[in-house]
Amino acid sequence: MAFNIFKKKEEVKKTPIKKQEETKAVVVKTASAPAKKEKRKISSFALSLPHITEKAGMLQAQNQYVFRVVPGSTKYGVRDSVEAQYGVEVEKVRMITVSSKSIRVGKRMGKRPGYKKAVITLAEGHKIEIGA
């Protein structure tokens, strides 16, 4: 039997399957407590370490803390990991991606790696103790 690329493929005929009659069940909804929202999956790997600089120290007076985070992390992941690790309530998370910079060492050019950081605003009355 020779291979022919122009030959149409044979159609396979499907035989109809007999459906069995299903009994219909009546569903009665009763008034109950509203369903709780499922918690997001906590990604504790989002935080890397606190970012301690002069500016970050000034932000602590405004109840804002700066952390270096893993490059693939999201605002929700950072929020969940801070709440789980430090036991505080996070009000707001802002993310900043710091790009890599070129540096020169002697005759050679190199790159300083970039990183991602998060500025976290805590709810009033909550604090994190970060050693400087």
Order of alpha helices (4+ residues) and beta strands (2+ residues): beta-alpha-beta-alpha-beta-beta-beta-beta
